Amino acid sequence: MCYTYRMKIVVIGSGGREHAIAWKLAQSQSVSQVVCIPGNGGTALENKCVNIAPGSESPVDIAKREGCELAVIGPEDPLAEGLADKFWEAGIPTVGPKKAGAQLEASKDAAKQFMNKYGVACAQSKTFTDAYEAIDYVKKHGAPIVIKADGLAAGKGVVVAQTEDEAQAAILDLMENERVGQAGKTVVVEDYLRGVEVSVLAAVSVEPGKEKDACIIPFKCARDHKRLGEHATGPNTGGMGAICPVEDFTKDIEAQFMKDILEPTLKGFIAEKYDYRGFIFFGLMLTKDGPKCLEYNVRLGDPETQAVLPLMETDFADLCKAITDGTLKNLQIKWKDGFAVAPVAVSGGYPRDYKKGYPLTAREEDIAATGAKVFVAGAIVDRRATHPSGNLATLVTSGGRVLACCATAPTFQEAWDNAYKAMGCIRFQGMYYRKDIGLPGAAEST
């Protein structure tokens, strides 16, 4: 595709995923500016990007005022609340499903019902609104077993219980102690699957009345590393790093995924008349019986996006336009050869209690020499900085996951070496990162 005009695009969100999205969009010759609402310290320093805090204005009002012609919604919460619907109503084409489709992530129960209805390969499960009925089910079923909060819980609502006692404690913690608030008042109890997890991100274009143009096009397979500690130990987090592609996602497994998971999902979207023009994340378990769908996310994954997008050769703005205007099926997504490795640096104490406001220091020239890209997540521009200087030294920490260093290279080893060389050039108080992302034994297996 070739556009003769330059457009402004609005990106909603403030995480590392949104920095990667904004960075990739800004590379397009068809984009004049990326308006990030609210953005973060990384987007504040990024070429062609500007941050705008919403304040009393809605994101839609800001986008209209700024003359944005396309919106990309990064996180799940605004999608579940119907922000895509509001952008479309305002005449701004939007990458992100409308509210009905977004419930596939907002409710684990809704997702399981959808999977079962349309024959998507997945684990068997049962949903409960009464804690003691759920506990009785576990006693009859046995362990290991998986307990999931039904609602959005920022990655903190899933417990893989190895014993019945652990499962009972998880149910009471979610349903009665309200550890994740209202999101845990209903729980899904799911069969335990043995295998190793991978993530497949994909572009989706499904519009009611235009079924002949409907399609889902998968990206290269990625793998997130959820556990805090090396060798997949410690508590679950939002993600300690990602790699792309994943060598154990073979051609045969990919074909099974397409037949047993992706194609039934597309048929379901069409049958349910979802207006789903955006991205989808398939969380998969590779079992001895083939891939099984663990969950849907109705957006790009974080930190997988930080590893996948640097390998994409196709103009990302062209891809987003194709998603919204119904021409996605005619677009062939092109990829660079090679590998991406993206370890994540977090604040001391994460994923539990951690402090904010620590300044970053970085050897910018040494980072540049590695070829790695730093994607910022939990860091903002220091209010004491008179003007962003274009480097990381103007930032202070503002969250648990602070940044990712992504390096791409023809070989995995070269990408791994360069990513960790770049990470070694950055410092902030309490900084911690795993040193085994992508190595044998680093990915959790069950």
C-alpha positions in Angstrom: 0.0 0.0 0.0 1.1 3.5 -0.6 -0.5 6.6 1.0 0.1 10.0 -0.6 -0.8 11.9 2.6 0.6 11.9 6.1 -1.8 11.2 9.0 -1.9 11.6 12.8 -2.6 8.5 14.8 -3.7 8.3 18.4 -2.4 5.5 20.6 -4.2 4.8 23.9 -2.1 3.4 26.8 1.0 3.9 28.9 2.9 0.6 28.9 5.8 -1.0 27.1 3.4 -2.4 24.6 2.2 1.1 23.7 5.8 2.4 23.4 6.5 -0.4 20.9 3.3 0.4 19.0 4.0 4.1 18.9 7.6 3.5 17.8 6.6 1.2 15.0 3.9 3.5 13.8 6.3 6.4 13.8 8.6 4.6 11.4 5.9 4.8 8.7 6.3 7.5 6.0 2.5 7.8 6.0 2.5 9.0 9.7 3.2 12.6 10.6 2.7 12.3 14.3 1.7 9.7 17.0 -0.4 11.2 19.8 0.0 9.0 22.9 -2.7 9.2 25.6 -1.2 9.3 28.2 2.0 7.7 26.9 5.1 7.2 29.1 8.7 8.3 29.4 9.6 6.3 26.4 7.0 7.8 24.1 8.0 11.3 25.4 11.4 10.8 23.9 10.4 9.0 20.8 10.7 10.6 17.3 7.3 11.9 15.9 5.5 11.1 19.2 3.8 13.4 21.7 2.2 12.6 25.1 -1.1 14.2 26.1 -2.6 13.6 29.5 -6.4 13.2 29.2 -7.3 15.5 32.2 -11.0 16.5 31.9 -11.0 15.7 28.1 -11.9 12.3 26.9 -9.5 10.4 24.6 -12.0 10.8 21.8 -12.2 14.6 22.3 -8.4 14.8 22.3 -8.1 12.8 19.1 -10.7 14.9 17.4 -9.0 18.1 18.5 -5.6 16.9 17.3 -7.0 15.8 14.0 -6.2 12.1 14.4 -7.4 9.9 11.6 -6.8 6.5 13.2 -6.8 5.2 16.8 -5.0 2.2 18.2 -6.1 1.0 21.7 -3.4 -0.9 23.6 -4.7 -2.1 26.9 -7.7 -4.4 27.7 -9.6 -2.2 30.2 -10.7 0.6 27.8 -11.6 -2.0 25.2 -13.8 -3.9 27.7 -15.4 -0.5 28.6 -16.3 0.2 24.9 -13.8 2.9 24.0 -13.5 1.5 20.4 -17.2 2.0 20.0 -16.9 5.6 21.0 -14.1 6.3 18.6 -16.0 4.7 15.7 -19.1 6.8 16.7 -16.9 9.9 16.4 -15.8 8.9 12.9 -12.3 7.7 13.8 -11.4 4.2 12.5 -10.1 2.2 15.4 -7.8 -0.8 15.9 -9.3 -2.7 18.8 -12.5 -4.7 19.0 -15.8 -3.1 20.0 -17.2 -3.9 23.5 -19.0 -7.1 22.7 -15.9 -8.8 21.3 -13.7 -7.4 24.1 -15.7 -9.5 26.6 -13.6 -12.5 25.5 -10.9 -11.1 27.7 -13.0 -9.3 30.2 -14.7 -12.6 31.3 -12.9 -15.9 31.4 -16.3 -17.6 31.6 -17.5 -15.8 28.4 -14.3 -16.9 26.7 -14.8 -20.6 27.7 -18.4 -20.6 26.6 -17.3 -19.2 23.3 -14.5 -21.8 22.9 -16.9 -24.6 23.7 -19.6 -23.3 21.5 -17.4 -23.1 18.4 -15.1 -26.1 19.0 -11.9 -24.3 19.9 -9.4 -26.8 21.4 -9.1 -25.9 25.1 -9.1 -27.4 28.6 -12.4 -28.5 30.2 -13.6 -26.1 32.9 -16.5 -25.1 35.1 -17.6 -21.7 36.4 -18.6 -20.9 40.0 -20.1 -18.0 41.8 -20.1 -19.8 45.2 -16.7 -20.5 46.8 -17.8 -23.6 48.6 -19.3 -25.2 45.5 -16.0 -24.5 43.8 -14.1 -26.2 46.7 -16.4 -29.2 46.6 -15.7 -29.5 42.8 -11.9 -29.4 43.5 -12.3 -32.1 46.1 -14.1 -34.4 43.7 -11.8 -33.5 40.7 -8.4 -33.5 42.5 -5.2 -31.6 41.8 -3.2 -30.2 40.1 -5.9 -27.8 38.9 -6.1 -24.2 37.7 -8.1 -21.5 39.4 -8.9 -18.3 37.4 -10.6 -15.1 38.4 -13.3 -14.5 35.8 -12.7 -10.8 35.3 -9.7 -8.6 34.4 -7.0 -8.9 37.1 -3.9 -7.5 35.4 -2.3 -10.9 35.1 -2.7 -11.6 38.9 -5.9 -13.7 38.7 -4.6 -17.2 37.8 -3.3 -19.8 40.2 -1.9 -23.2 39.1 -2.7 -25.2 42.2 -0.5 -28.3 42.7 -2.6 -29.6 45.7 -6.2 -29.4 46.8 -5.3 -27.3 49.8 -3.6 -24.8 47.5 -6.6 -24.7 45.2 -9.0 -24.2 48.2 -6.8 -21.3 49.5 -6.8 -19.7 46.0 -10.6 -19.9 45.7 -11.1 -18.3 49.1 -8.5 -15.7 48.5 -10.1 -14.7 45.2 -13.8 -15.1 46.1 -14.0 -14.1 49.8 -10.9 -12.1 50.5 -11.3 -10.3 47.1 -7.6 -10.3 46.4 -8.3 -9.0 42.9 -11.5 -7.2 43.8 -14.7 -7.9 41.9 -12.8 -9.7 39.2 -12.5 -12.7 41.5 -16.1 -12.9 42.7 -16.7 -15.5 40.0 -14.0 -18.1 39.3 -13.4 -20.6 36.4 -11.9 -23.9 37.6 -10.0 -25.5 34.7 -8.3 -28.8 34.0 -4.5 -28.7 34.4 -2.7 -29.2 31.0 0.8 -30.5 30.8 3.1 -28.8 28.3 4.9 -25.5 27.6 3.2 -22.1 26.8 3.6 -20.0 23.8 1.9 -16.8 22.6 0.5 -16.1 19.1 -0.4 -12.5 18.4 -2.6 -11.9 15.3 -4.3 -9.2 13.3 -8.1 -9.5 13.0 -10.5 -7.9 10.6 -14.1 -9.0 11.0 -17.0 -6.6 10.3 -20.7 -7.6 10.3 -22.1 -7.8 6.8 -18.7 -8.2 5.2 -18.0 -11.8 6.0 -16.2 -12.5 2.7 -13.4 -10.1 3.9 -13.1 -11.6 7.4 -9.8 -12.9 8.4 -7.3 -13.5 11.2 -3.6 -13.3 10.2 -1.2 -14.7 12.8 2.2 -13.1 13.6 5.4 -15.0 14.4 5.1 -17.1 17.6 6.5 -15.6 20.8 7.1 -16.8 24.3 6.7 -14.8 27.5 8.5 -15.7 30.7 6.1 -15.1 33.6 8.0 -16.2 36.7 10.1 -13.6 38.6 13.1 -15.8 39.1 15.5 -17.6 36.8 14.7 -21.2 35.8 11.0 -20.3 36.0 10.9 -19.9 39.8 9.1 -17.4 42.1 5.8 -15.6 41.8 4.0 -14.9 38.5 4.4 -11.5 37.1 3.2 -9.5 34.1 6.1 -10.8 32.2 9.9 -10.8 32.7 10.9 -11.0 29.1 10.0 -12.4 25.7 11.6 -14.1 22.7 10.5 -14.4 19.0 10.2 -16.8 17.2 9.8 -20.0 19.2 11.5 -23.0 17.7 9.3 -25.6 19.3 6.3 -24.0 17.6 6.9 -26.2 14.5 5.1 -26.2 11.2 3.0 -29.2 12.2 2.0 -27.5 15.5 1.2 -24.3 13.6 -1.0 -26.2 11.2 -2.9 -27.8 14.2 -3.2 -24.3 15.7 -4.8 -23.0 12.5 -7.2 -25.9 12.2 -8.2 -26.4 15.8 -8.0 -22.9 17.3 -7.7 -20.0 14.9 -10.2 -21.1 12.3 -13.0 -22.0 14.8 -12.3 -18.6 16.5 -12.8 -16.8 13.2 -16.0 -18.7 12.5 -17.2 -17.8 16.0 -16.5 -14.1 15.5 -18.5 -14.1 12.3 -21.4 -16.1 13.8 -21.6 -13.8 16.9 -21.6 -10.8 14.5 -18.7 -9.2 16.4 -17.3 -6.0 15.0 -13.7 -7.1 15.7 -11.1 -5.0 13.9 -8.0 -5.1 16.0 -5.5 -7.7 17.4 -5.9 -10.9 19.3 -3.6 -12.8 21.5 -3.8 -16.6 21.7 -2.3 -18.0 24.9 -1.5 -21.6 24.0 -0.3 -24.7 25.8 1.6 -27.1 23.6 0.5 -30.5 24.9 1.1 -34.0 23.7 -2.3 -33.9 22.1 -1.5 -30.7 20.2 -2.0 -27.0 21.1 -4.8 -26.0 23.4 -6.1 -22.4 23.9 -5.6 -21.2 27.4 -7.0 -17.7 26.9 -7.8 -14.9 24.6 -6.4 -11.4 25.0 -8.2 -8.9 22.8 -5.1 -6.9 22.2 -1.4 -7.3 21.7 0.5 -9.0 24.5 3.0 -7.3 26.8 6.0 -8.0 26.7 5.6 -10.2 23.6 4.8 -7.1 21.4 8.3 -5.7 22.3 9.9 -8.8 20.8 7.5 -9.3 17.8 7.2 -5.8 16.3 11.0 -5.3 15.8 10.9 -8.3 13.5 8.0 -7.1 11.4 9.1 -5.7 8.0 5.6 -4.7 6.9 4.7 -1.0 7.5 2.7 -1.1 10.7 0.5 1.8 9.8 -0.4 0.1 6.6 -1.3 -3.0 8.6 -3.5 -0.9 11.0 -5.3 0.7 8.1 -5.9 -2.6 6.5 -7.5 -3.9 9.7 -9.9 -1.1 9.8 -10.8 -0.7 6.1 -11.4 -4.4 5.4 -8.4 -5.1 3.2 -6.4 -7.1 5.7 -6.9 -10.4 3.7 -5.1 -8.8 0.8 -2.1 -7.8 2.8 0.9 -10.2 3.1 2.7 -9.5 6.3 6.5 -9.7 5.8 9.0 -10.5 8.4 12.7 -10.1 8.9 14.8 -13.3 9.3 16.4 -13.9 12.6 15.5 -13.7 16.3 14.4 -11.1 18.9 15.3 -11.3 22.6 13.7 -8.8 25.1 14.5 -9.2 28.8 12.5 -6.9 31.2 13.9 -4.9 34.1 11.7 -4.4 37.1 11.7 -2.4 40.3 12.9 -4.1 43.5 10.0 -5.7 45.3 7.9 -6.3 42.2 5.4 -7.9 41.7 4.4 -7.0 45.3 5.4 -3.8 47.0 8.0 -1.5 45.3 9.0 2.1 45.4 8.9 4.7 42.6 10.7 7.8 41.6 14.3 6.4 41.2 16.3 8.1 38.4 17.6 6.1 35.5 21.1 6.3 34.3 22.2 4.9 30.9 25.3 4.7 28.7 23.4 5.7 25.5 26.3 5.3 23.1 27.0 1.8 24.4 23.4 0.8 24.1 23.4 2.2 20.5 26.4 0.1 19.7 24.5 -3.1 20.5 21.7 -2.2 18.1 19.1 -2.9 20.9 15.9 -0.8 21.3 14.9 0.2 24.8 11.1 0.1 25.3 9.9 2.0 28.4 7.0 0.7 30.5 7.1 2.0 34.1 9.1 5.3 33.8 8.1 8.9 33.2 10.0 12.1 32.5 11.4 13.6 35.7 9.4 16.7 36.6 12.7 18.4 37.5 14.0 17.9 33.9 13.7 21.3 32.1 13.3 19.6 28.7 13.4 15.9 27.6 16.9 15.5 26.2 16.1 12.5 24.1 17.8 10.1 26.5 16.9 7.8 29.3 18.7 9.9 31.9 15.7 12.2 32.1 13.4 9.5 33.3 12.4 8.2 36.8 10.7 4.9 37.6 6.9 4.9 37.9 5.9 1.3 37.9 6.9 -2.3 38.6 8.0 -3.3 35.1 10.3 -0.4 34.1 11.7 -1.3 30.6 12.7 -3.9 28.1 15.8 -4.1 26.0 15.0 -5.8 22.7 17.8 -6.9 20.3 17.3 -8.6 16.9 20.0 -10.5 15.0 20.4 -13.3 12.5 21.1 -15.8 15.3 19.5 -16.3 18.7 22.8 -16.1 20.5 23.7 -12.8 18.9 20.3 -11.3 19.8 20.6 -12.6 23.3 24.1 -11.2 23.8 23.2 -7.8 22.5 20.0 -7.6 24.5 21.9 -8.3 27.7 24.8 -6.0 26.8 22.2 -3.2 26.4 20.6 -4.1 29.7 24.0 -3.9 31.4 24.2 -0.3 30.3 21.2 0.8 32.3 20.9 1.4 36.1 18.3 2.4 38.6 18.0 1.7 42.3 16.6 -1.7 43.0 16.8 -2.8 39.4 16.3 -6.5 38.8 16.1 -8.6 35.7 16.3 -12.3 34.8 19.5 -13.3 33.0 18.1 -16.5 31.4 15.3 -15.2 29.0 15.1 -17.6 26.1 17.6 -20.1 27.5 16.9 -23.8 28.1 14.9 -24.3 31.3 13.8 -20.6 31.4 10.3 -21.2 30.2 7.8 -22.7 32.6 6.7 -26.2 31.7 4.0 -28.3 33.3 
